[in-house]
Amino acid sequence: MADSSAAGDDWRPDDTFVPVDRRWAGLDRDTIKPSLIVIGALLLLTVVLPGIASSLEFDNPIVEGDRMHVRGATFMPPEGWGIVSGLRDGESSSGLYVQDVVLERGSVSVEVESGSFDGTPEALLEEVRDTNDAVSDSLNVVGDPVAINAVDGTVGSIARFAGPGTGGIIAAFVFDDRGITLVATGPEEDLDRDIAEDVAQMLVTMQPAKELG
Amino acid sequence: MTTDVVQLNARRAEAIEQSGWGRSFRFVQPRNAAFWTFVAMVGAGVVFWTESLVTEAGNARFGPAIGMAAVLFAVYGGLFWWFTQRIDRYSSIPARLMVLAFMWGGFAATWVMAVHGNNALREIYAKSLGQDFVQNWGPALAAPFTEELSKGVGLLLLIALAPRLINTAYDGFILGAMLGLGFQIVEDIHYAINAATSDFGAHALYSAIKIVALRSAVGFTAHILYSSILCAGLVYLLGRPQQPRRVGLGLLLITIPVVLHMIWDAGAGFASVHVLLTPVSQVATFIVALVIVVRVFKLTVPAERDQMRDVLAPEVATGVLRADELEAVVGDRKARKRFRKDPTTRAERRARKNVIEATFDLAHAIADASGRDTAQVTFARAELARVRAS
């Protein structure tokens, strides 16, 4: 509790000593307020703000004719899908588009990602299988990848994957030096024919895009 | 002993007592609510960060790049630690407290607080103001508030843990730099991970190196600087026994780094207005930030130098120290340089440089001994005489 200095005249209590008239429930009363302030800040950032975010709805559904733009490519999701992140083609005020677009419909989410890549779609699929959290972490690819043709003739590669209660589709295209991947995941029971057709539309409408940067 | 020396010794004792100089610091304080809060939040941050790091670094493709980035940032962090120790040359803050500041910044402020606040704010902006807005302005309107808040509240806990050791705005300035250093290093490692895993991990090592170089070049004018200014402001706002409360100054110094941070993070937004605005704003922010931090340093350091003067004044009165040596030690860099360069020979100049260092050692020995003439103080005096004569 106190410094155990040998010279009694020099003894003074260290920071751990708390006078009895300053204690509350055994704690130093003077330390409770700053701790509560910190805990208050913690609750603000981890409970209040996320709570407000969750209470709001994305009111940005895809309508007919919308094309989403991920850096290097555009694609056309079907009507009704919600945009979690990413921009429509032509929507960027700076002319720049991000490398990641996320859409959702019910419990199914689709993440389209782009990046520099100069290999084949099959090789890109392997890369994603190895590195994507949604795919590689205890999820198994079902069967061999098959070819899928986009409307502009670009050939991509697509495979299904499945895991305990979840599943999805993983696909890859390569336009020039740009790789585009699409990972659709969700509960197995929600990956019905309609979802499969929606994802297929996104894939076949995939085409390269030119933009700034 | 003359009356003057008696009075000088009394002022010395008061300076040592009030500054907390030489006091030890014990981290484990079961009766301190701040101790438990600190342990819980830093502990949680360490767990979250380790989980994330193990997941990415465990992948054979990314492990070497991330490991290399971590080593380089550790070297970078070491350099700044050394620099901070050098400028904290007066009533130094104990190393253990500096480590705690680093850990709060690196683990609690980042992984337990700021990352959640950032994500939530950006989602709120996206849902209410649209994706284009959040892409352009989201970073500038989220991180400056959540991150500076997360680091700043760390100082509140540190004050509660060591109330007798954090007495002046300069103490806040130094600890703020440590809070920012921890935040910067851990955030930079996270950026290196993102870079290594970008482009499907095809250029992991190259991408990580590029990020290390970029973040190292501008790192000093980022979190380290922001939180050193903010924490000096927080001490002015709160007031301490040795630091009169100055609410206006405190609020100003808290606001400045938030604004600097906003401008720095608004690169995408500025680019949406005009492509040249981004580099211009970032260069301007870099320069302005450096000017401001030097100004805050000069504003806050005099209190420490006054304490140093009070601690060493009896040594001048008793002939252990010369008056010009004292002025060099309590002066600024120019005063020290003038003192060092005054002699004509190289050997004498080197001796003067050693005299300055030996005088700082003497001051610390006196403070550690609470002003008593211990064997360590006698030795420090002898060392000073030796290097003066060499």
Interface residues (C-beta under 8 A of the other chain):
Chain A: D3 D10 D14 D15 T16 V18 R23 G26 L27 D28 D30 T31 I32 P34 S35 I37 V38 I39 A41 L42 L44 L45 T46 L49 P50 I52 A53 L56 E57 F58 D59 N60 I83 S85 G86 L87 E91 S92 S93 S94 L96 V98 Q99 E113 G115 S116 F117 L124 E127 V128 D130 T131 D133 G179 T181
Chain B: R23 S24 F25 R26 V28 Q29 P30 R31 N32 A33 A34 F35 W36 T37 M41 T55 N59 R61 F62 V112 M113 A114 H116 G117 N119 A120 L121 E123 I124 A126 K127 S128 G130 Q131 D132 Q135 N136 T146 L149 S150 V153 G154 L156 L157 I159 A160 L161 A162 P163 R164 L165 T197 S198 D199 F200 G201 A202 H203 A268 A271 S272 S370 R372
